[in-house]
Amino acid sequence: MRVTMPLFDSAHVLIVGDVMLDRYWHGSSNRVSPEAPVPIVNVSLEEERPGGAGNVALNIAALGGQVSLIGVVGNDPAGNLLKTRLDIANIVSDFQVSATRPTITKLRVLSRHQQLLRMDFEEAYEAEDSSTFESKIDSHISKAKILVLSDYAKGTLQDCQSLIKRARAANIPVLVDPKGGDFTRYRGASLLTPNISEFEAVVGSCNSEQVVVTKGMELIQQLGIDALLVTRGEMGMTLLRPNRAPVHLPARAREVYDVTGAGDTVIAVIAASLAAGEPLPESIALANLAAGIVVGKLGAAIVTAAELRSAIHAENVFERGVVTEEQLLHAIECVRENGEQIVFTNGCFDIIHAGHVGYLEEARKQGDRLVVALNSDASVKRLKGQARPINPIDRRMAVLAGLESVDWVVSFDEDTPERLLRKLKPDVLVKGGDYTAEQIVGSSIVKESGGKVKVLRFFENCSTTSIVNRIRQQ
């Protein structure tokens, strides 16, 4: 399954669930306390991050999506700080303030990137703490394309059925990150995303992939849900849907550093992708890549758009060579994240000769990556006559892709590469010969987007036409 980067800026997700404040105290630990056999941590850094449903929201915002978040906080400094952190991330937070219970807070003490201690400050919320949720949802649901219920079993989601029915009545899909041993409270949802432990707590032990599939399909039927995604750690993910073959995705993590918040990232990426118009299987494949990134980070971390784009780039394996326009666009986005400069040139390149090789080597030196765009066979015939090209497009592209100086080769059907230049916006447009910069086709397009145009030296006595004529004379 090939994944692409969705247009996340078109995604609007509404999240309802347990919000909390995650605190991290970092410091060195070189000795044991004389008072008790515990390490002494000399705290040198303190961090505060939104956790729980707040972390789901942060993940979506980091990808460029729009997020509205409904939850419960206490009337305390932790609740104020949590809202401030979310405001900074451009997340619309619409909280009900509990009059009797504090903001849920988790404090983790770490040394040398290892968690030594976690302290939880919380009291389970009651029904009255979420009494205004239905009216809050009504004020946000019209803008949302997806509803996420982020359940941490802290009491925020007292009546999931009411929320699910409200959303489904508005044709809004509902994604649920579940908790607890009773999944019937999520009946009628579009997708549930339990991890394997949460899944087994409901259906019983699963000692094989086939048992996961069998029990998962039974659960889908019992709950009347559209799909079930079981995240299985090092075993990857399994997507189950009625009347469809199971989809098994392998784990993508190179090194597991900390699984905290991985479930938040998974449901966030799925929600943002679906809200951006991607199909469910592709959205889950994208979430699988994101999970592989986030477990390599410390704490409830997020995945940025740049990181996800790079993972997609590696997954699609188009580091260099012959590419489609779509592949080329993604490849360029990835290398630009690293500050690399894109050089563009174009031509027929019918019979590759020494002049071409020397020219392309010079072109490559003008930046970090060289794109060579070739006129299609039909385009060459219009420009050069019916006897050309000598070599068809697939052979011309294969030869150019084999040159060390060339990164990507792409073809175009028009007589000029102007449309392609508008899409790619190269940093440098080069052409060889006795042109002036103003005479080069597409020069104004490149300059308008902030690029440069360069004319490279002309290689004497080298041209495809002269080679063809000499062959014909002989």
PyMOL commands that set and color helices and strands:
alter all, ss='L'
color gray80, all
select helices_A, chain A and resi 8-10+53-62+77-88+127-130+133-140+160-169+183-186+196-203+209-223+233-235+262-275+280-294+305-316+325-337+354-364+377-384+393-401+418-424+437-439+443-448+464-473
alter helices_A, ss='H'
color red, helices_A
select strands_A, chain A and resi 12-17+19-32+39-52+66-74+92-98+105-111+114-121+146-150+174-177+191-192+227-231+237-240+247-249+321-322+342-347+369-375+408-412+428-432+452-456
alter strands_A, ss='S'
color yellow, strands_A
deselect
rebuild
show_as cartoon
